[in-house]
Amino acid sequence: MKIRYPLLAALAVLSSSAAFAFHCPADMKKIDEALSMKPALSAEQLTEVQKLRAEGEMLHQAGKHQESVDTLAKAMKMLGI
């Protein structure tokens, strides 16, 4: 009985990191779709969104999923998604 709770906690932690890993590509796809719709952004805003999107992908590939999600969220906020 005592081993059950640490095991459940470990599974919860592993599940949440996997969820972040799969969340990043979904966010990148949303950003790409919004960019393809030619959003009404200034050139500076568009450049910033593209920079954040690229940075988010690099963080995802480096295994820094929370940082990737946070970075991609900034781009999505600028795009209104």
PyMOL commands that set and color helices and strands:
alter all, ss='L'
color gray80, all
select helices_A, chain A and resi 4-36+43-61+65-79
alter helices_A, ss='H'
color red, helices_A
deselect
rebuild
show_as cartoon
